[in-house]
Amino acid sequence: MGIVVICSYRPNEGQDGDFLRLLERHHGVLRHLNLITERPVVYLQSDDRVYLEIFEWISEEASRGAHDHESIKEIWGEMAQVSEFLPLSALEEAKTPFAHFTPFSFDQKD
């Protein structure tokens, strides 16, 4: 059975474009390595520039094993240079029972 993960990132000031290019590449590499399911990835944005990425790992082992792939480590390293990884609890929206976010897709972003 799969494991759903919600990732939250805040791009560093002026690095939204670089971050979004990495985010778009991220799920493609995970899927190419057969680490995530075919469930569509959901992308959301908070009011204060936090981006959320929701996807399903094929298993707990795939989630843990992703760290062993050089291509994943490279993307995660680049993402860490242009953004901050945040816990959901850091989002203002997460302080309410019914958190609202704006959906987006990459065909709508620059």
C-alpha positions as a Markdown table, in Angstrom:
| # | Residue | x | y | z |
|---|---|---|---|---|
| 1 | Met | 0.0 | 0.0 | 0.0 |
| 2 | Gly | 1.2 | 3.5 | -0.8 |
| 3 | Ile | 2.1 | 6.3 | 1.5 |
| 4 | Val | 0.9 | 9.9 | 0.8 |
| 5 | Val | 3.3 | 12.7 | 1.6 |
| 6 | Ile | 2.6 | 16.4 | 1.8 |
| 7 | Cys | 5.8 | 18.4 | 1.1 |
| 8 | Ser | 5.9 | 22.2 | 1.8 |
| 9 | Tyr | 8.5 | 24.6 | 0.5 |
| 10 | Arg | 9.1 | 28.3 | 0.6 |
| 11 | Pro | 11.3 | 29.6 | -2.1 |
| 12 | Asn | 14.1 | 32.0 | -1.1 |
| 13 | Glu | 13.4 | 35.6 | -2.1 |
| 14 | Gly | 13.7 | 36.0 | -5.9 |
| 15 | Gln | 14.1 | 32.3 | -6.5 |
| 16 | Asp | 10.6 | 31.2 | -7.2 |
| 17 | Gly | 11.3 | 30.4 | -10.9 |
| 18 | Asp | 14.4 | 28.3 | -10.1 |
| 19 | Phe | 12.4 | 26.5 | -7.4 |
| 20 | Leu | 9.4 | 25.8 | -9.6 |
| 21 | Arg | 11.7 | 24.3 | -12.4 |
| 22 | Leu | 13.1 | 21.9 | -9.8 |
| 23 | Leu | 9.7 | 21.1 | -8.4 |
| 24 | Glu | 8.4 | 20.3 | -11.9 |
| 25 | Arg | 11.4 | 18.0 | -12.5 |
| 26 | His | 11.1 | 16.4 | -9.0 |
| 27 | His | 8.0 | 14.2 | -9.6 |
| 28 | Gly | 9.2 | 13.1 | -13.1 |
| 29 | Val | 12.4 | 11.7 | -11.6 |
| 30 | Leu | 10.6 | 10.0 | -8.8 |
| 31 | Arg | 8.2 | 8.4 | -11.2 |
| 32 | His | 11.0 | 7.4 | -13.6 |
| 33 | Leu | 12.6 | 5.6 | -10.7 |
| 34 | Asn | 9.3 | 3.9 | -9.9 |
| 35 | Leu | 9.3 | 5.3 | -6.4 |
| 36 | Ile | 5.8 | 6.9 | -6.6 |
| 37 | Thr | 2.5 | 5.7 | -7.9 |
| 38 | Glu | 0.5 | 6.9 | -10.9 |
| 39 | Arg | -1.7 | 8.9 | -8.7 |
| 40 | Pro | -1.6 | 12.5 | -10.0 |
| 41 | Val | 0.6 | 14.8 | -8.1 |
| 42 | Val | -1.3 | 17.7 | -6.5 |
| 43 | Tyr | 0.3 | 21.1 | -6.4 |
| 44 | Leu | -1.0 | 23.9 | -4.1 |
| 45 | Gln | 0.1 | 27.3 | -3.0 |
| 46 | Ser | -0.5 | 29.2 | 0.2 |
| 47 | Asp | -1.2 | 32.9 | 0.5 |
| 48 | Asp | 2.4 | 33.5 | 1.7 |
| 49 | Arg | 4.4 | 31.8 | -1.1 |
| 50 | Val | 4.6 | 28.3 | 0.3 |
| 51 | Tyr | 4.2 | 25.6 | -2.3 |
| 52 | Leu | 2.8 | 22.2 | -1.4 |
| 53 | Glu | 3.4 | 19.0 | -3.4 |
| 54 | Ile | 1.3 | 16.0 | -2.6 |
| 55 | Phe | 2.1 | 12.6 | -4.0 |
| 56 | Glu | 2.0 | 8.9 | -3.1 |
| 57 | Trp | 5.2 | 6.8 | -2.6 |
| 58 | Ile | 4.7 | 3.2 | -3.7 |
| 59 | Ser | 5.8 | 2.1 | -0.2 |
| 60 | Glu | 7.5 | 3.2 | 3.0 |
| 61 | Glu | 10.6 | 1.4 | 1.7 |
| 62 | Ala | 10.5 | 3.5 | -1.5 |
| 63 | Ser | 10.3 | 6.7 | 0.6 |
| 64 | Arg | 13.3 | 5.8 | 2.6 |
| 65 | Gly | 15.2 | 4.4 | -0.3 |
| 66 | Ala | 14.9 | 7.6 | -2.4 |
| 67 | His | 17.9 | 8.9 | -0.5 |
| 68 | Asp | 20.0 | 6.3 | -2.2 |
| 69 | His | 19.5 | 7.6 | -5.7 |
| 70 | Glu | 22.0 | 10.2 | -6.9 |
| 71 | Ser | 19.5 | 11.9 | -9.2 |
| 72 | Ile | 17.1 | 12.4 | -6.2 |
| 73 | Lys | 19.9 | 13.6 | -3.9 |
| 74 | Glu | 20.9 | 16.1 | -6.6 |
| 75 | Ile | 17.4 | 17.5 | -6.9 |
| 76 | Trp | 16.8 | 17.7 | -3.2 |
| 77 | Gly | 20.2 | 19.4 | -2.7 |
| 78 | Glu | 19.3 | 22.0 | -5.4 |
| 79 | Met | 15.9 | 22.5 | -3.8 |
| 80 | Ala | 17.5 | 23.1 | -0.5 |
| 81 | Gln | 19.7 | 25.8 | -2.0 |
| 82 | Val | 16.7 | 27.8 | -3.4 |
| 83 | Ser | 14.0 | 27.1 | -0.8 |
| 84 | Glu | 13.2 | 26.2 | 2.8 |
| 85 | Phe | 11.5 | 22.9 | 3.6 |
| 86 | Leu | 8.8 | 23.7 | 6.1 |
| 87 | Pro | 6.6 | 21.5 | 8.4 |
| 88 | Leu | 2.9 | 21.8 | 7.7 |
| 89 | Ser | 2.5 | 23.3 | 11.2 |
| 90 | Ala | 4.4 | 26.4 | 10.0 |
| 91 | Leu | 1.7 | 27.3 | 7.6 |
| 92 | Glu | -1.0 | 29.8 | 8.7 |
| 93 | Glu | -3.6 | 27.8 | 6.8 |
| 94 | Ala | -2.7 | 24.7 | 8.9 |
| 95 | Lys | -4.0 | 26.4 | 12.0 |
| 96 | Thr | -7.6 | 26.0 | 10.9 |
| 97 | Pro | -9.7 | 22.8 | 10.6 |
| 98 | Phe | -10.3 | 23.4 | 6.9 |
| 99 | Ala | -7.1 | 24.7 | 5.3 |
| 100 | His | -7.6 | 26.5 | 2.0 |
| 101 | Phe | -4.9 | 26.6 | -0.7 |
| 102 | Thr | -4.8 | 27.7 | -4.4 |
| 103 | Pro | -4.2 | 24.8 | -6.8 |
| 104 | Phe | -1.7 | 25.2 | -9.7 |
| 105 | Ser | -0.2 | 23.2 | -12.5 |
| 106 | Phe | 3.0 | 23.7 | -14.4 |
| 107 | Asp | 1.2 | 24.5 | -17.7 |
| 108 | Gln | -0.1 | 27.7 | -15.8 |
| 109 | Lys | 3.3 | 28.8 | -14.4 |
| 110 | Asp | 6.3 | 30.5 | -16.1 |
